[in-house]
């Protein structure tokens, strides 16, 4: 393994990454991919290049012409704009905006289903259902994608706020039937 190229193993997944600079070139990463392919061929282990993607991380705008193409065997690896890994989505700028949009939509839908399905409007029951079925969506791997922008925090907190507002509106005992 050339210096500057890092390999991370998790179960049956491998992450290969490097900072491309004057000492580590794109050819160094390609050499590692070729070595992994040769090793798998030698030990008759089937790789799944269709499940592989290349994510070029850069704060600057990159075009497909400025990005190096990588391959495993005869298969060219696709270049991705976003990657989902262990259910967390991030993009070339390591932003989690699309991940936050997805989980907020999913959590909002689930909280609406709770309100529609539960006819009994006990606040304790609804809060327990929210904690059981909605909060895990909002909290999964939050250490990784922790929101930094106010708009993202407001979106996430709005899911819970809608439930609280609904409860306070529909739970008043002094409302006429």
C-alpha positions in Angstrom: 0.0 0.0 0.0 1.5 3.3 -1.0 2.0 5.9 1.8 -0.9 8.3 1.9 -3.5 5.8 0.7 -5.7 4.5 3.5 -7.9 1.4 3.6 -10.7 1.0 6.1 -12.6 -2.3 6.5 -16.1 -2.7 7.9 -17.7 -6.1 7.8 -17.6 -6.9 4.0 -17.1 -3.3 2.9 -13.9 -1.6 2.1 -13.2 2.2 1.9 -10.2 3.3 0.0 -9.3 7.0 0.2 -6.4 9.4 -0.1 -5.7 13.1 -0.3 -4.4 13.7 -3.8 -1.3 15.9 -3.7 2.2 16.0 -5.0 3.2 12.8 -3.3 0.0 10.8 -3.8 -1.4 10.8 -7.3 -4.6 9.3 -8.7 -2.5 6.5 -10.1 -1.6 5.5 -6.5 -5.3 4.8 -5.8 -5.7 3.0 -9.0 -2.7 0.8 -8.2 -4.4 -0.1 -4.9 -7.7 -0.9 -6.7 -5.7 -3.1 -9.1 -4.0 -4.9 -6.2 -7.3 -5.6 -4.5 -8.7 -6.9 -7.8 -5.6 -9.1 -8.4 -5.9 -10.4 -4.8 -9.6 -11.3 -5.2 -8.9 -13.1 -8.5 -6.0 -15.1 -6.9 -8.3 -16.2 -3.9 -11.3 -16.6 -6.2 -13.4 -14.0 -4.3 -16.0 -12.3 -6.3 -16.0 -8.5 -6.1 -19.1 -6.4 -6.9 -17.8 -3.4 -8.9 -21.5 -2.5 -9.5 -21.8 -1.6 -5.8 -18.7 0.7 -6.0 -18.7 4.4 -6.5 -16.1 7.1 -6.6 -16.7 10.3 -4.7 -14.3 13.2 -5.3 -14.4 15.4 -2.2 -13.5 19.0 -2.9 -14.7 22.4 -1.7 -14.3 23.6 -5.3 -16.5 22.9 -8.3 -15.2 19.9 -10.2 -16.2 18.8 -13.6 -16.1 15.2 -14.9 -13.1 16.1 -17.0 -11.1 17.2 -14.0 -11.9 14.0 -12.1 -9.7 10.9 -12.5 -11.5 7.8 -13.7 -11.0 4.6 -11.7 -11.7 1.0 -12.6 -11.8 -2.5 -11.1 -10.8 -5.1 -13.6 -12.6 -4.1 -16.8 -15.4 -2.2 -15.0 -15.2 1.6 -14.8 -16.4 2.9 -11.5 -19.2 5.5 -11.7 -18.5 9.0 -10.3 -21.1 10.0 -7.7 -22.3 13.4 -6.6 -23.8 11.9 -3.3 -23.1 8.7 -1.5 -25.1 6.9 1.1 -23.0 4.9 3.5 -24.5 3.1 6.6 -27.8 5.1 5.9 -26.1 8.5 6.0 -26.0 10.5 2.8 -23.3 13.1 2.1 -22.0 14.9 -1.0 -18.7 16.1 -2.5 -18.5 19.0 0.0 -19.2 16.6 2.9 -22.6 18.3 3.4 -25.5 16.4 4.8 -28.2 18.6 3.5 -29.8 15.9 1.4 -29.7 13.5 4.3 -31.4 16.0 6.6 -34.1 16.6 3.9 -34.7 12.9 3.6 -35.0 12.1 7.3 -37.2 15.1 8.0 -39.6 14.0 5.2 -39.6 10.4 6.5 -40.1 11.5 10.1 -42.9 14.0 9.2 -44.7 11.3 7.3 -44.4 8.8 10.2 -45.7 11.4 12.7 -48.6 12.2 10.4 -49.4 8.5 10.2 -49.3 8.3 14.0 -51.8 11.1 14.3 -54.0 9.6 11.6 -53.9 6.0 13.0 -54.3 6.7 16.7 -57.9 7.7 17.5 -57.3 7.8 21.2 -55.7 11.3 21.7 -54.0 10.7 25.0 -50.9 12.9 25.1 -48.8 10.3 26.8 -49.7 7.6 24.2 -48.9 10.0 21.3 -45.6 11.1 22.9 -44.6 7.4 23.5 -45.5 6.6 19.9 -43.4 9.6 18.7 -40.5 8.6 20.8 -40.7 5.0 19.6 -41.3 5.5 15.9 -40.1 9.0 14.9 -37.2 10.0 17.1 -35.0 7.0 16.0 -35.2 8.3 12.4 -34.2 11.8 13.5 -31.4 10.6 15.9 -29.8 7.8 13.9 -26.1 8.6 13.5 -26.7 12.2 14.5 -23.1 12.4 15.7 -22.0 12.0 12.1 -24.4 14.4 10.4 -25.0 16.8 13.2 -26.7 19.9 11.7 -24.6 23.1 11.6 -27.0 25.4 9.9 -30.0 27.1 11.6 -32.3 26.1 8.8 -31.5 22.4 9.2 -32.0 22.6 13.0 -35.3 24.3 12.5 -36.5 21.7 10.0 -35.6 18.9 12.4 -37.2 20.5 15.4 -40.3 21.3 13.3 -41.2 17.6 13.1 -41.7 17.5 16.9 -43.2 21.0 17.1 -46.0 20.0 14.7 -47.0 17.1 17.0 -46.9 19.3 20.1 -49.1 22.0 18.4 -51.5 19.3 17.2 -51.8 17.9 20.6 -52.3 21.2 22.3 -55.0 22.2 19.8 -56.9 18.9 20.0 -56.5 18.1 23.7 -58.2 21.1 25.3 -60.9 19.8 27.6 -62.8 23.1 27.5 -63.5 22.9 23.8 -67.1 22.2 22.9 -67.7 18.7 21.4 
